[in-house]
């Protein structure tokens, strides 16, 4: 599994990855052809990565967060989200080794 995107018609997508994906576009977050999204905010992240390796999340090439080890951040649960660059592509970079990451993304028109 490289990158898998599960889109729900309406406002949510779940992105999972086991390797680097430098460009997940807003168009890839469509559940149907008639949806047009202009923003997608990351509201939750689950990850694991071995050794000293890391996952890097970027938006349009701007680094937002870097994760090592394993964990879960529920930004929405604290009333927040990774909103910086919400109109830009999402980049996921695995620095090496093996890992898994899951993003919960809320979409907006």
C-alpha positions as CSV (number, residue, x, y, z in Angstrom):
1,X,0.0,0.0,0.0
2,X,1.5,3.3,-1.0
3,X,-1.2,6.0,-0.5
4,X,-4.9,5.2,-0.1
5,X,-7.6,7.9,0.1
6,X,-11.1,7.1,1.4
7,X,-13.4,10.0,0.5
8,X,-16.8,10.5,2.0
9,X,-19.3,12.7,0.1
10,X,-19.5,15.8,2.0
11,X,-16.7,17.0,4.2
12,X,-14.3,14.3,5.2
13,X,-11.4,12.2,3.7
14,X,-9.1,9.7,5.3
15,X,-5.6,9.5,3.9
16,X,-3.3,6.5,4.8
17,X,0.2,6.0,3.5
18,X,3.2,3.7,4.0
19,X,5.7,5.6,1.9
20,X,6.4,9.1,0.7
21,X,3.7,10.9,-1.4
22,X,4.9,14.4,-2.3
23,X,1.6,15.7,-3.7
24,X,-2.0,14.7,-2.6
25,X,-4.1,17.3,-4.4
26,X,-7.5,18.7,-3.4
27,X,-8.9,17.1,-6.6
28,X,-8.0,13.6,-5.2
29,X,-10.2,14.3,-2.2
30,X,-13.4,14.2,-4.2
31,X,-16.0,11.5,-3.4
32,X,-17.9,12.3,-6.6
33,X,-17.2,14.3,-9.7
34,X,-19.5,17.2,-8.7
35,X,-17.5,18.1,-5.6
36,X,-15.1,21.1,-5.7
37,X,-13.0,21.7,-2.7
38,X,-10.9,24.9,-2.1
39,X,-9.6,24.0,1.4
40,X,-8.7,20.9,3.3
41,X,-7.7,21.1,6.9
42,X,-5.9,18.3,8.8
43,X,-7.8,17.6,12.0
44,X,-6.2,14.4,13.2
45,X,-3.0,12.4,12.7
46,X,-2.1,8.8,13.6
47,X,1.5,7.6,12.9
48,X,4.2,5.1,13.5
49,X,7.8,5.0,12.2
50,X,10.7,2.8,13.1
51,X,14.0,3.9,14.6
52,X,15.1,7.5,14.3
53,X,13.1,8.0,11.1
54,X,10.3,10.6,10.8
55,X,7.2,11.5,8.9
56,X,7.0,15.1,7.6
57,X,3.7,16.7,6.6
58,X,3.9,19.7,4.3
59,X,1.4,21.9,2.5
60,X,2.6,23.3,-0.8
61,X,6.2,22.6,0.2
62,X,5.9,24.4,3.6
63,X,6.7,22.0,6.5
64,X,3.8,21.9,9.0
65,X,4.7,19.0,11.4
66,X,7.3,16.3,11.8
67,X,6.6,13.1,13.8
68,X,8.8,10.3,15.2
69,X,8.1,7.1,17.1
70,X,4.4,6.5,17.2
71,X,1.4,8.5,18.3
72,X,-1.9,10.3,17.8
73,X,-2.7,14.0,17.6
74,X,-6.4,15.0,17.8
75,X,-6.3,18.7,16.8
76,X,-10.0,18.9,16.4
77,X,-10.6,17.5,19.9
78,X,-8.8,20.6,21.2
79,X,-10.6,22.9,18.8
80,X,-7.7,23.3,16.4
81,X,-6.4,22.0,13.1
82,X,-3.4,22.2,10.8
83,X,-4.9,24.9,8.7
84,X,-1.7,26.5,7.3
85,X,-1.7,26.1,3.6
86,X,-5.2,24.5,3.6
87,X,-5.6,25.3,-0.1
88,X,-2.4,23.6,-1.1
89,X,-1.4,20.0,-1.9
90,X,-0.6,17.8,1.1
91,X,2.9,16.2,1.1
92,X,3.9,13.2,3.2
93,X,7.6,12.4,3.5
94,X,8.9,9.3,5.2
95,X,12.6,9.9,5.9
96,X,13.5,6.2,5.8
97,X,12.7,2.8,7.2
98,X,9.1,1.7,7.5
99,X,6.1,3.6,8.7
100,X,2.4,4.2,8.5
101,X,0.5,7.5,8.7
102,X,-3.2,8.3,8.7
103,X,-4.6,11.8,8.3
104,X,-8.2,12.8,8.9
105,X,-9.0,15.8,6.6
106,X,-12.0,18.0,6.7
107,X,-12.8,19.7,3.4
108,X,-14.4,23.1,2.7
109,X,-15.8,24.8,-0.4
